[in-house]
Amino acid sequence: MRCDVVAVGTELLLGQIVDTNSSWLGEQLSLAGIDSHLQVKVGDNQARIVRALRSALEDADAVIVCGGLGPTHDDITRESIAEVMGAPLELRDDIAQRIESMFTARGRRMPANNLRQAEVPRGAEPIDQRRGTAPGLICPVGDKVVYAVPGVPYEMTEMYERAILPDLLRRAGSAATIRSRVLRTWGESESGLNERLQGVIERLEHEGNPTLAFLASGWEGIKVRLTAKAGTADGAASLLDRWEREVRDQVGDVVFGTDAETMESVVLGMLKDRGLTLGIAESVTGGLVAGRLTNVPGASAVLRGCVVSYASEVKFDVLGVERGPVVTEQAARQMAAGARRVLGADVGLALTGVAGPESQDGVEPGTLCVGIAMPDGTETSSTVRLPGTRDVMRQLSVISALDALRRRIEAGT
């Protein structure tokens, strides 16, 4: 069973509204074991909506249309579906009465154009509206089906779960489950990961299930997504477990987490498990690391605070860095030790560097020095070269520094 998605609304094309409905539906269809290969956005134009629907129905067994069911002149999804069905629109008195009663209950007069929401293509089945005024539609097109739902997310999700999903599963005749697992990595390029996983990829292509894909996600790292299809959730999980081990065997410690885990949540968890607190000194990132950490619930159990030592004098006077060049590994180590001391933390993490666009004291833009001070008094440092604009470099500095701390903790405290 394949079900594709068409989102209707010129505002989606203009970027005035982000199409979260399609992504939500894609996830839900996947969880139900229903294939979905195409998502399309189309403006409020009947000819283009009709063309999009007919095109989708050429390959898909079903299409879910989001939006365009309201009462205004540009809400033309009903008319478009009726044209695809080759059927006239008919006013349903029962729906009209229900809509009118909703306005009456609120002490308001119902504008006449709301009656448009009571029009249903002949042969279609309405989906009762429980959270708004516009009903949804189940519209047969030959041996295929078009579902229409409002664009308001909480109305759409309720209709999907109550009416559309059961109908899709009935039409499919058998239920399958699709599950994905995302392995989050840092420290290897996308092409490098592809090269290291080439053997795994070739075996997966031969077996056909699960599939593997890469997704470069900026300061979230590079994601390796495994997607398995099976008759049951346990069967899909078993496939994912097996191939996750295969991937980890090839790429090792560049995998720092799975699914919803982030580098910051992983690092905080590691420190918390060891009963350690963290103090940070940030120069080049100006507080971005602390901002990312404090966005994780429960961060206060680990993070003591942050010194944003942007000016060199703050590094010297507050953190105790020796006077001299401040974008060096020595300065990073002294900043980390200073953060640990000033903030009363067990572990100190420091970042100093040059974001650009110009060099500083002979240091090229994109240079990041990371310092770490551990509870036993040992201090380590490293230098990395990061690409991109000033903003990109600063963002990548966050995950690079946290990854350095992750590896240091794993190496032993």
C-alpha positions in Angstrom: 0.0 0.0 0.0 1.4 3.4 -1.0 0.0 6.7 0.2 1.4 10.0 -0.9 0.8 13.5 0.4 -0.3 16.7 -1.3 -0.2 19.9 0.8 -2.4 22.8 -0.5 -1.8 26.4 0.1 0.0 29.3 -1.6 1.3 30.3 1.9 3.4 27.1 1.9 5.1 28.0 -1.3 5.8 31.5 -0.1 7.4 30.3 3.1 4.9 32.1 5.2 3.9 28.8 6.9 6.2 25.7 7.4 4.6 22.5 6.2 4.8 20.4 9.3 1.7 18.4 8.3 3.5 16.5 5.5 6.4 15.5 7.7 4.1 14.4 10.5 2.0 12.3 8.0 5.2 10.8 6.6 6.3 9.6 10.0 2.8 8.2 10.9 2.5 6.4 7.6 5.9 4.9 8.1 5.0 3.7 11.6 1.9 2.0 10.1 4.0 0.2 7.5 2.4 2.2 4.6 4.9 3.3 1.9 4.9 7.0 1.1 7.2 8.0 -1.8 6.1 11.6 -2.6 5.2 14.8 -0.9 4.0 17.7 -3.0 3.1 21.3 -2.2 0.8 23.2 -4.5 -0.8 26.7 -4.4 -4.4 27.7 -4.3 -5.1 27.1 -8.0 -7.7 24.5 -9.0 -6.0 23.4 -12.3 -2.7 22.9 -10.5 -4.3 21.0 -7.6 -6.1 18.7 -10.0 -2.9 18.1 -11.9 -1.0 17.3 -8.7 -3.7 14.9 -7.6 -3.9 13.1 -10.9 -0.2 12.8 -11.1 0.0 11.4 -7.6 -2.8 8.9 -8.2 -0.9 7.5 -11.2 1.6 5.7 -8.9 0.0 5.8 -5.4 -2.9 3.8 -4.1 -4.0 6.7 -1.9 -3.4 10.4 -1.5 -3.9 12.6 1.6 -4.6 16.2 0.8 -4.0 18.8 3.6 -5.6 22.2 3.5 -8.0 24.1 1.4 -11.2 23.0 3.1 -12.1 26.3 4.7 -14.9 28.7 3.9 -13.1 31.3 1.8 -12.9 31.8 -1.9 -9.3 30.4 -2.1 -10.3 27.1 -0.3 -10.8 25.0 -3.4 -9.7 21.5 -2.4 -13.3 20.2 -2.5 -13.9 21.5 -6.0 -10.5 20.0 -7.2 -11.2 16.6 -5.8 -14.7 16.7 -7.3 -13.2 17.4 -10.7 -10.7 14.5 -10.3 -13.7 12.2 -9.3 -15.8 13.5 -12.2 -18.6 14.1 -9.7 -20.6 17.2 -8.7 -20.6 18.8 -5.3 -23.7 18.3 -3.2 -24.8 20.3 -0.1 -25.2 18.1 2.9 -27.9 19.4 5.2 -26.7 17.4 8.1 -23.2 18.9 7.9 -24.7 22.4 7.4 -26.8 22.1 10.5 -23.9 20.9 12.6 -21.7 23.8 11.5 -24.6 26.3 12.1 -25.2 24.8 15.6 -21.5 25.4 16.5 -21.8 29.1 15.7 -25.1 29.3 17.6 -23.6 27.6 20.7 -20.9 30.4 20.7 -23.5 33.1 20.4 -22.3 34.1 16.9 -24.0 34.4 13.5 -22.8 31.9 10.9 -21.5 33.7 7.7 -23.1 32.3 4.6 -19.8 31.2 3.1 -19.4 28.6 5.8 -22.0 26.5 3.9 -19.2 25.8 1.4 -17.8 23.5 4.1 -20.9 21.4 3.9 -20.4 20.6 0.2 -19.3 17.0 -0.5 -18.4 15.4 -3.9 -21.1 12.9 -4.8 -19.9 9.4 -3.8 -17.5 10.7 -1.1 -17.9 10.0 2.6 -17.4 12.9 5.0 -15.2 12.7 8.1 -16.9 14.3 11.0 -15.2 17.4 12.4 -14.6 17.3 16.1 -12.2 20.2 16.6 -13.3 22.8 14.0 -15.9 23.4 11.4 -14.6 21.8 8.2 -15.2 18.1 7.8 -12.7 15.9 6.1 -13.5 13.7 3.1 -12.9 10.1 2.0 -13.2 10.2 -1.8 -13.0 7.0 -4.0 -11.3 7.5 -7.4 -11.8 4.2 -9.2 -10.0 1.6 -7.0 -7.9 4.3 -5.3 -8.8 6.9 -2.7 -8.2 10.6 -1.9 -8.4 11.7 1.7 -8.9 15.4 2.4 -8.2 16.9 5.8 -8.0 20.5 7.1 -4.6 22.2 7.2 -4.9 23.1 10.9 -2.5 20.6 12.5 -4.6 19.5 15.5 -7.6 19.0 13.3 -5.6 17.0 10.8 -4.0 14.7 13.3 -7.3 13.8 15.0 -8.9 13.0 11.7 -6.0 10.9 10.5 -5.9 8.8 13.6 -9.6 8.4 14.0 -10.7 7.8 10.4 -7.9 7.8 7.7 -5.5 5.3 9.3 -8.1 2.6 10.0 -9.4 3.0 6.4 -5.9 2.8 5.0 -5.1 -0.4 7.0 -8.4 -1.9 5.9 -7.6 -1.2 2.2 -4.1 -2.5 2.6 -5.4 -5.9 3.9 -2.3 -6.5 6.0 -0.4 -4.4 8.4 3.4 -4.0 8.3 5.6 -1.8 10.4 8.4 0.5 9.3 10.9 1.7 11.9 13.9 3.9 11.6 16.9 4.3 13.8 19.3 7.3 13.5 22.9 6.9 14.5 24.4 10.3 15.2 28.1 10.8 14.3 30.8 13.5 14.5 34.4 13.4 13.5 34.1 12.0 10.0 32.9 13.6 6.7 29.9 12.3 4.8 32.1 10.9 2.0 34.4 9.4 4.6 31.5 7.6 6.3 30.2 6.4 3.0 33.7 5.0 2.2 34.0 3.2 5.6 30.5 1.8 5.3 30.8 0.7 1.7 30.8 -3.0 2.5 27.7 -2.6 4.7 25.9 -0.6 2.0 26.6 -3.2 -0.6 25.2 -6.0 1.6 22.1 -3.9 2.4 21.5 -3.2 -1.3 21.7 -6.9 -1.9 19.3 -7.8 0.9 17.0 -4.8 0.3 15.9 -4.4 4.0 16.8 -2.3 5.9 17.9 0.7 3.9 20.7 3.1 4.9 20.9 6.9 4.2 23.1 9.8 5.3 21.9 13.2 6.4 24.3 16.0 7.0 22.9 18.2 9.8 25.3 21.0 10.5 26.1 21.3 14.2 23.9 18.2 14.9 26.5 16.1 13.1 26.0 13.6 10.3 23.2 11.2 10.8 23.2 7.6 9.5 19.6 6.5 9.2 18.6 2.8 9.1 15.0 2.0 8.1 13.6 -1.5 8.4 10.2 -2.9 7.4 8.8 -6.0 9.0 5.5 -7.6 10.0 5.8 -6.5 13.6 7.5 -3.8 15.6 9.7 -6.4 17.3 10.8 -7.8 13.9 11.7 -4.4 12.7 13.6 -3.7 15.9 15.5 -6.9 15.5 16.7 -5.9 12.0 17.7 -2.5 13.3 19.7 -4.0 16.2 21.6 -6.3 13.9 22.6 -3.6 11.4 23.3 -1.0 14.0 26.0 -3.4 15.3 27.3 -3.7 11.8 27.6 0.0 11.3 29.2 0.6 14.7 31.7 -2.1 14.0 32.9 -0.1 10.9 32.8 3.5 12.2 33.6 3.0 15.9 33.5 5.9 18.2 32.4 8.5 15.7 28.9 7.4 16.7 28.0 9.4 19.8 24.3 8.8 20.1 21.1 7.5 18.6 17.7 8.9 17.6 16.8 12.0 19.7 20.1 12.1 21.6 22.3 15.1 21.0 25.9 15.7 21.7 25.0 17.9 24.6 22.6 15.5 26.1 25.1 12.6 25.7 27.9 14.6 27.4 25.7 15.8 30.2 24.5 12.2 30.8 28.1 10.9 30.9 29.1 13.6 33.4 26.0 13.0 35.6 26.6 9.2 35.6 30.1 9.9 37.0 28.9 12.4 39.5 30.9 15.2 37.8 30.1 18.9 37.4 31.2 21.1 34.5 32.5 24.6 34.2 32.9 26.3 30.8 35.1 29.2 29.5 34.0 30.4 26.0 35.7 32.9 23.8 35.0 32.4 20.1 31.6 30.9 20.8 30.4 33.6 23.1 28.1 31.4 25.2 26.8 29.1 22.5 28.0 25.9 24.3 26.4 26.9 27.6 23.2 27.8 25.6 23.1 24.3 24.1 23.7 22.6 27.3 21.1 24.6 29.3 18.5 23.6 26.7 18.7 20.0 27.9 16.3 19.3 30.8 18.2 18.6 34.0 21.4 20.3 32.9 21.6 22.1 36.3 22.6 18.9 37.9 25.9 19.1 36.0 26.6 22.6 34.6 28.0 25.0 37.2 28.2 28.0 34.9 30.1 29.6 32.0 32.6 32.5 31.8 32.3 34.2 28.4 35.8 35.4 28.2 35.6 37.2 24.9 38.0 40.0 25.8 41.7 38.9 26.3 41.7 40.8 29.6 39.0 38.5 31.0 41.1 35.5 30.1 44.1 37.1 31.9 42.4 38.6 34.9 39.5 36.2 35.6 40.7 32.8 34.3 44.4 33.2 35.0 45.7 32.8 31.5 49.2 33.9 31.0 49.5 37.1 29.0 50.4 36.5 25.4 48.6 35.0 22.4 45.1 33.8 23.3 44.4 31.4 20.4 46.7 28.6 21.4 46.4 25.2 22.9 48.2 26.5 26.0 45.7 29.3 26.4 42.9 26.8 26.0 44.3 24.6 28.7 44.7 27.5 31.1 41.2 28.7 30.3 39.8 25.3 31.1 41.7 25.1 34.4 40.5 28.7 35.2 36.9 27.7 34.5 37.2 24.7 36.8 38.7 26.8 39.6 36.5 29.9 39.3 33.2 28.0 38.9 34.0 25.3 41.4 33.5 22.5 38.9 35.1 19.0 38.6 35.7 19.4 34.9 36.7 22.5 32.9 36.0 22.9 29.1 37.4 25.9 27.2 37.1 27.2 23.6 39.2 29.8 22.0 39.6 30.5 18.3 39.2 32.8 15.3 35.8 32.8 13.6 36.8 35.3 10.9 36.4 36.7 8.4 39.9 38.0 9.0 42.9 36.3 10.7 44.0 37.3 14.2 47.6 37.5 15.3 48.6 35.3 12.4 45.9 32.7 13.2 43.7 31.8 10.3 39.9 31.9 10.4 38.3 28.6 11.2 40.9 27.7 13.9 39.5 26.3 17.2 41.6 25.4 20.2 39.8 23.3 22.8 41.1 22.8 26.4 39.9 20.3 29.0 40.8 20.2 32.7 39.9 17.0 34.5 39.4 16.3 38.2 42.8 14.8 38.7 44.4 18.0 37.5 45.4 16.8 34.1 44.9 19.2 31.2 44.6 18.3 27.5 44.1 20.4 24.4 43.6 20.0 20.7 43.3 22.2 17.6 40.8 21.7 14.8 40.2 23.5 11.5 36.6 24.2 10.8 35.0 25.3 7.5 32.4 27.9 6.6 31.4 31.4 7.4 31.8 33.0 10.8 28.4 31.8 12.0 29.0 28.2 10.7 32.4 28.0 12.3 31.1 29.1 15.7 28.2 26.5 15.5 30.6 23.7 14.5 32.9 24.7 17.3 30.2 23.8 19.8 29.8 20.2 18.7 33.6 19.8 18.1 34.4 20.9 21.7 31.7 18.7 23.2 32.9 15.8 21.2 36.5 16.3 22.5 35.1 16.3 26.0 33.0 13.1 25.3 36.1 11.3 24.0 38.1 12.5 27.0 35.5 11.2 29.4 35.3 7.9 27.6 39.1 7.6 27.8 38.8 7.7 31.6 38.3 10.2 34.3 
